[in-house]
Amino acid sequence: MAAEQQVLEKIRASVRLQLGSKVQILQEEGRNRAYVCEGILQNAYPCVFTVLITGKDREDEKLLSFNYSDIVTKSVRMKLCKESA
């Protein structure tokens, strides 16, 4: 149990360090389906982190939340987007 807790702590710390960064989220939805989106890593809470997905209009904005355990189980994958110069 202690090893699992350490893994979750490392993920939490990594997410906290990347707050404000643009990330790409790939969320597995089962049966060969996946949802891919890009957004800004908004906030990190003890059990979840949030990503603000922006659209063309202000009305298209969505705030999605994910569990850290989703990353461990690989149902959610997150990577930093390269900043365009």
N, C-alpha and C positions, 0 to 999 in steps of 0.2 A: 504494500500500500504506500509506503514511503517513496518508492521510486516513481509511482504514478503521480504523486503529489509534487515531486521535484520537476517532472516533465511539465505539468500544468503551470508551475511557478515560472519556469523558463519561458513558456509561451506568453504568459501574462506580462513578464518583463519585456519581452521582445515587442509585444503590441504597444506597451506604454512608450517605448523608445521611438516608435514610428508614428505616434499621434500627429495628425496634420498632414501626413504623407498621402499621396495618391496610390491606391492599391487596386489590384484586379482580384475579384472574387469569383471562384468557380465553385458552384454548389451542386453536388450530385443530387438528382431527383429520382433516381431509380430507373431501372429498365433502359439503360443507355441514354438517358436524358440528363442534361445539365443546364444550369442557368449561369451565364457569365455576365458580369457587370463590372464597371469601374466606378470608383468613388473615393471620397476622402475619409480616412480613418479618423472618426470624430471623437470618440471617448472610450475609455477603458474602465469598466466596473469590476467588482470582485468576481462575478460569475459570467459576465457577458462583455462584448465590445460592440460598438456601433460604427456603421459605415454610412455616410451620407452619399446617396446616389443622386447625381444631378442630371437633369435633362435639359432640353433646349429652353423650356419655359420654367419659371419658378414653380408652377403647378405640377411639373413632372418630377419634382424632388421627392425622394423616399428616404426614410431613415430605417435601415435594416439592422437587426441585432443578431449576433451569433454567439454561441457558447464556445468557450475555449476547448471543451471536450470534442466539439465538432472537428477541430483541427487535428486532434489526436486520432480520431477515428477516420480521418480523411474524407468525411462527408462534405467538408468545406476546405478549399485550398485557397491560400491568399499569397499574392506576391506583389512586391513593389513595382510600380510602373516607372519606366525611365522618363525622366523629365525632358521635354523637348526644349532645345536651346533656341 
